[in-house]
Amino acid sequence: MTRLSCKRVPRRTLKGLANLRVGMRLQAQTGQGARAVTVTRIAGDMVTLDGNHPLAGKSLHFQVEVAAVRAASDAELSHGHVHGPGGHHQ
């Protein structure tokens, strides 16, 4: 996934958003389709939009439990990756 940088846009391009404020999440139409963006700064007539995921740049910690371990099937070994229950890529 491509990491978007922050982009400054004129406030007038955000039509219909009279109560624009920092922290608002908006949908932006891009060449790759709709993307969620966050308003990170409003300075005069310019608005800074951040297209990165809200957790980008943060340390994430996960706690997991391994429920089962099994040997790889011949098909998985030949393809080089695991197959889900019921067969190939499920």
Secondary structure, 3 states (H helix, E strand, C coil): CCCCCEEEEEHHHCCCCCCCCCCCEEEEEECCEEEEEEEEEEECCEEEEECCCCCCCCCCCCCCCCCCCCCCCHHHHHHCCCCCCCCCCC
